[in-house]
């Protein structure tokens, strides 16, 4: 998949490109979408919960275990404790990190909550980061993705931000963010976009309007 887009609030934009892709390819995704958020790390970049539990059983750095877990789940089941772990036995720093997000992740948490995700009271067993879930079709940008007929002009007047996608022979998936004028089921995009991608008036695009 190749994704092209203008740079503007990159992290949020990448997230919304994902949601646009989900809206256009629902059959490739399960009905529930899970988002695992990163917890706070200490001043040395270590996970307090991992240092309190994971390291004692797996004897490796958090980032090593994280990478390994992406391709091998068996080592988790064979080495990680399966019985209850009581929070009261953990160091205060580890307890305080459970279910919370780091400073850099706080804007992501706020964004997810705004578009329909909810905390599930579940955490990552490695680092204690919270899990957020939402029904695929209830995610706001997925639900609000619309089909438009596009025209291309020099833009004037009241404009809106749009993230849109269209069929292009060079890309399996292409997404762009720009200013546009929205008039019902018609959307007017900058003239230069039509010229750059050889798009003609009346082409169908799928878009999220902000």
N, C-alpha and C positions, 0 to 999 in steps of 0.2 A: 504494500500500500504506500503510495506517495502522497503526501499532504503538502499543499502550498497555501500560504496565507500571509497576510500582512502582519508586521510585528506591532502589537499593541496589547499590553497586559498579557504577556505570553502564556503564563501558567493557566489563567482562567480561559483564555482562548483555546488552548489545547484541550481542556476539559470539555468545552462546548463543541469543539470539532468531533470529539468522541461521541457526544450525545447526538449530534447530527448524523454521524455514521450509524449509530444504533437505530435512529428513527428510520433510516433508509434501508436497513438490513436487519429487521427485527427477527427474522428466522434464524439468524446466526447467534442469537443471545437467549439466555434463559429468561423466564418471566420475572425473576428477582435479580436485581443488580446489586452487587456487594462492593463497598469501598472500605479499604483498610487504611486507617490514618496513622501517621507516625506519631509516637509519644514523645515526651520530653527526653532529651539526652543530657548527661552531666557535662561539666566543663571540659572533660577529656573526650567527649563524643561517644561515651559508653551508655548502654541501656541499663538503668538501675535494676530493673526486674530481671534482665538476663544475667547480670552479675550475681544476683541473689539466688537464682534458681538454675537457669540454663547452663551456665558455665560449670556448675558443680556436677552436672550429669554428662555433659557432652565434651567438656574440656577443650573448647575452641572459642575463638572470638565471635561476637555476635554477628558481624558482617559475613564471616565465613559460613556460619550456620544458616544465615538468611539466604545466601547464594545457593548453598547445597540443597536447601529445602525446596527450591524451585524445580529441581529435577529428581529429587529423591525424598519421598515422604516416609519411607520405611524406617530410616534411622531415627526419626522423631518418635515413632511408635515403639521402637525397640529400646531406646535409651532415655526418653523423657519420662518423668514420673506419671503414672496413670491414676494414682490415688488423689484424694482431696489435698489441696495445699491451703493451709490456713493463713490468711493475710496477717494475722496478729503475730505470726512467727517471723515475718519478714522485716528487714530494716525499714525505718521510716521513709527513707528516700525511695525505696522500691514501692512501698504502699502508696505513696503520694503520686506515683507516675501511672498507676493503673487506671485505665479508662480516660486518661487525659491526653491532650495533644500538645506538641511542642509549639513554640512561638511562631515558627515559620509555617506551621500547618494550621494555625488558628483561622486564617482567611479561607482556607479550603473547607474547614468544618462549617464556617458561617455560610459559605456559598452552597454547600450540599444541603444544609437545613433549609435554606431559602427556596430550593427547587424541589423539595419533597422528601429528602432522605431523613431517616430517623435512627437514633442510636438504638442498637438492639440489646444492650446490656451484655454483649459478648466482646471479648478482647482477644488480641493475638497472644498466644501462650508464650511466645519468645520475649516480646517487649512490652506487653500490656496496652498497646495501642488500640483504640476503640474501633469497632466494626459498625458501619452505617449501611442500611439497606433501603431500597425503594423498589416498588413494582415497576418494571420496565416501562409500561405504558403510562404510568403516573408521574414520571420524571418531567418536570415542567418544560424544559426545552425539547424533549422528545414529543410530548403531547402537543406543543405549539408549533412544531415544524409544519410549514404549509407549502403547497404547490402554487407557483406563480407563473404567469406568462411575462417574459422579460422584454424590455425595450432598452435602448442605449442612447443617451443624450448627454449634453452638457448640463450638469445639475444646478438648479437654483431653487430657492424657496426652502420650505421646511423639510429637513432630511432626517432619516433614522439610520442607526447602525444595523447592519444585517450581516449574518453569516450564512453563506449559501453554497450549494453544490450543484453541479450539472454534469451531464455525460460528456466525456472528452476522450478522443481516441488514444491519447498519449498516456492517460492516467487511469488506474483502476478506481481511484477516488480522488477528487480534487475539491478543496474547500477554500473559499476566499472570504475575507471580511472587508467591508467597505461601507461608505455612506450611500444611501439610496432614497428614492422617493417611492412611497407605497400608496397605491391607489386601488383599494379593493383587492381584486385578484390579479392586478397588474403591478409590476415593480419596474421602476426605471433605474437602471444602473449607469455608472460612469461610462461615457463613450469609449474611453481608452481600454476598458476591460473587454468590451465587445470586439474591438480591433485586435487586441493582443491574442485573444483566444478564438478569433474567427467566428464569433457568434452573431446570428442574425436576429432581427426583431421577431418576437413570437416564440423563441426557444423556451422550453419549460425548465424551471429551476426549483429546487427545494430550498427553503430558507427559514431561518430563525430571525425574527424581527425583535430588536431590543428596544 
